Amino acid sequence: MNLSDLSNLQNIPLFNSPYFPLLLVWSLFWKGLALWRAAGNREKVWFIFLFLINTLGILDIVYLILTKPKTGSSNL
């Protein structure tokens, strides 16, 4: 990959969208929360999987729902 390849990113409609920063913040928020919980639960496989797969927060939200802590727990 060279610098001329990077200049072609401007031609991708998503990067020119005014919604791109919002999607980025949305995705980073959910990914951070899911990674935090996976690390706290010592779930290495989930941590690696969530770290490598980007789904705009969808997989992260599913993980958070599936691993919902019991009431009274201090874990996110």
C-alpha positions as a Markdown table, in Angstrom:
| # | Residue | x | y | z |
|---|---|---|---|---|
| 1 | Met | 0.0 | 0.0 | 0.0 |
| 2 | Asn | 1.4 | 3.4 | -0.9 |
| 3 | Leu | 0.2 | 7.0 | -0.4 |
| 4 | Ser | -1.7 | 7.0 | -3.7 |
| 5 | Asp | -3.9 | 4.2 | -2.4 |
| 6 | Leu | -4.8 | 6.2 | 0.7 |
| 7 | Ser | -5.9 | 9.1 | -1.4 |
| 8 | Asn | -8.6 | 6.9 | -2.9 |
| 9 | Leu | -10.4 | 6.7 | 0.5 |
| 10 | Gln | -11.9 | 10.1 | -0.3 |
| 11 | Asn | -13.9 | 8.4 | -3.1 |
| 12 | Ile | -15.7 | 6.0 | -0.7 |
| 13 | Pro | -19.1 | 7.6 | 0.0 |
| 14 | Leu | -19.1 | 6.6 | 3.7 |
| 15 | Phe | -16.0 | 8.7 | 4.4 |
| 16 | Asn | -17.5 | 11.8 | 2.8 |
| 17 | Ser | -20.7 | 11.3 | 4.8 |
| 18 | Pro | -21.5 | 13.8 | 7.6 |
| 19 | Tyr | -22.7 | 10.7 | 9.6 |
| 20 | Phe | -19.3 | 9.1 | 9.6 |
| 21 | Pro | -18.1 | 10.7 | 12.8 |
| 22 | Leu | -21.3 | 9.7 | 14.6 |
| 23 | Leu | -20.9 | 6.1 | 13.4 |
| 24 | Leu | -17.3 | 6.1 | 14.6 |
| 25 | Val | -18.3 | 7.4 | 18.1 |
| 26 | Trp | -21.2 | 4.9 | 18.2 |
| 27 | Ser | -19.0 | 2.0 | 17.3 |
| 28 | Leu | -16.1 | 2.9 | 19.6 |
| 29 | Phe | -18.5 | 3.4 | 22.6 |
| 30 | Trp | -20.0 | -0.1 | 22.3 |
| 31 | Lys | -16.7 | -1.8 | 21.4 |
| 32 | Gly | -15.1 | -0.2 | 24.5 |
| 33 | Leu | -17.9 | -1.2 | 26.8 |
| 34 | Ala | -18.0 | -4.8 | 25.4 |
| 35 | Leu | -14.2 | -5.2 | 25.6 |
| 36 | Trp | -14.2 | -3.8 | 29.2 |
| 37 | Arg | -16.8 | -6.4 | 30.2 |
| 38 | Ala | -15.0 | -9.3 | 28.4 |
| 39 | Ala | -11.8 | -8.3 | 30.1 |
| 40 | Gly | -13.5 | -8.0 | 33.5 |
| 41 | Asn | -15.1 | -11.5 | 33.0 |
| 42 | Arg | -11.7 | -12.9 | 31.9 |
| 43 | Glu | -13.2 | -14.1 | 28.7 |
| 44 | Lys | -10.2 | -14.2 | 26.4 |
| 45 | Val | -11.9 | -15.7 | 23.4 |
| 46 | Trp | -14.7 | -13.1 | 23.5 |
| 47 | Phe | -12.2 | -10.3 | 24.0 |
| 48 | Ile | -10.1 | -11.3 | 20.9 |
| 49 | Phe | -13.3 | -11.9 | 18.8 |
| 50 | Leu | -14.8 | -8.5 | 19.8 |
| 51 | Phe | -11.4 | -6.8 | 19.2 |
| 52 | Leu | -11.0 | -8.1 | 15.7 |
| 53 | Ile | -14.5 | -8.0 | 14.3 |
| 54 | Asn | -16.1 | -4.6 | 13.5 |
| 55 | Thr | -19.8 | -4.6 | 13.1 |
| 56 | Leu | -20.7 | -1.0 | 14.0 |
| 57 | Gly | -21.5 | -2.1 | 17.5 |
| 58 | Ile | -24.0 | -4.8 | 16.7 |
| 59 | Leu | -21.9 | -7.8 | 17.9 |
| 60 | Asp | -20.8 | -5.7 | 20.9 |
| 61 | Ile | -24.4 | -5.0 | 21.9 |
| 62 | Val | -25.4 | -8.6 | 21.4 |
| 63 | Tyr | -22.5 | -9.7 | 23.7 |
| 64 | Leu | -23.5 | -7.1 | 26.3 |
| 65 | Ile | -27.0 | -8.4 | 26.3 |
| 66 | Leu | -26.0 | -12.0 | 26.5 |
| 67 | Thr | -23.6 | -11.4 | 29.4 |
| 68 | Lys | -25.9 | -9.1 | 31.3 |
| 69 | Pro | -24.8 | -9.2 | 35.0 |
| 70 | Lys | -27.2 | -10.3 | 37.7 |
| 71 | Thr | -28.7 | -7.5 | 39.8 |
| 72 | Gly | -26.5 | -6.3 | 42.6 |
| 73 | Ser | -23.3 | -7.0 | 40.6 |
| 74 | Ser | -20.8 | -4.1 | 40.2 |
| 75 | Asn | -19.6 | -5.4 | 36.8 |
| 76 | Leu | -20.8 | -3.4 | 33.8 |
